[in-house]
């Protein structure tokens, strides 16, 4: 018997030593044994108060829910990139939470109450001061990006969002929608865009700030004039790096739903808060007649900075999605389904008395209801929305 005990101790001395040490530690840390202290393993974990404990004890005790959503957002609204669709998300969120927007004067040099500037960043003459006792919380109107200026207007914890579109598609959409006079007024052929691409500098304004076809997306992201003119590879790389540093997320129009799901996660908003309906969809997409077999390659040589910016953030978006883990695709599928349901509801039954669409809670969001009032906001055009915000924020639509 004694021999067997000695043999057991020799073979298991390490395990016995650990047990002795653990018992000693618990004897020191734990209060006297009593059923009132330790009814469950969770009680032990709570009493130990381990620093950085791997255990998360869930109790049935009602606890105050902490709102950890991000409320300060600066969205760089880039022309013809799906930005009006994205902007509605931020307008709705700011409206629902009564946030203070950076707004231009209703009567400005651009003749539109939703444009801060097409050629420069914010300053005291192209923006309204925040109402007395308030600070800016949301920015989502057209303006040229400038790091120092944006940070002087917005709080330190602001989340920065941009948006980009495949550059050649952006070019075609720009010609469809904006029809720049420096191109259409000077080129009278049946294929003006193709002729433009043969020698863009022949038609372009002297300053890229006055152009919508000279690396316009990069210009709106704050690309310096000398970089646009030089097309220096090293300077372009430095510019892209700076944008990467400044922006938390750049939405890619060709992967809009993926971008919005990622945005929801980063901002910690609910699914309802990032719903959207497509806006400003062109009706005549082929009228630019860009039918030449080499037009796309010609434009790629011309819009070198836009392509550098787009390709960088296209790849970065894919990397950011991969970092989210295996369930991102599950949420994406769920979001697509909810979006279809909301689109059908707002396009059909929403105006019926008492109609509402009930969406059950999911792994990623609380449950919610969509009513006709929600549909009205989802459908609301940019200028009327901005004007309603102006009225509530300043008491007048003409200020």
Buried (B, 14 or more C-beta within 10 A) or exposed (E): EEEEEEEEEEEEEEEEEEEEEEEEEEEEEEEEEEEEEBEEEBEBBBEBEEEEEEEEEEEEEEEEEEEEEBBBBBBBBBBBBBBBBBBBBBBBBBBEEEBBBBBBBBEBEBEBBBBBBBBBBBEEEBBBEBEEEEEBBBBBBBBBBBBEBBBEBBEEEBBBBBBBBBBBBBBBBBBBEBBBEBBBEEBEEEBBBBBBBEEBEEBBEEEBBBBBBBBBBBBBBBBBEEBBEEEEEEBBEEBBEBBEEBBBBBBBBBBBBBBBBBBBBBBEBBBBBBBBBEBEEEEEEEEBBBEBEEBBEBBEEBBBBBBBBBBBBBEBBEEBBEEBEEEBEEBBEBBEEBBEBBBEBBEEEBEEEEBBBEBEEBEBBEEBEBBBEBBEBBEBEBEEBBBBBBEEBBEEBEB
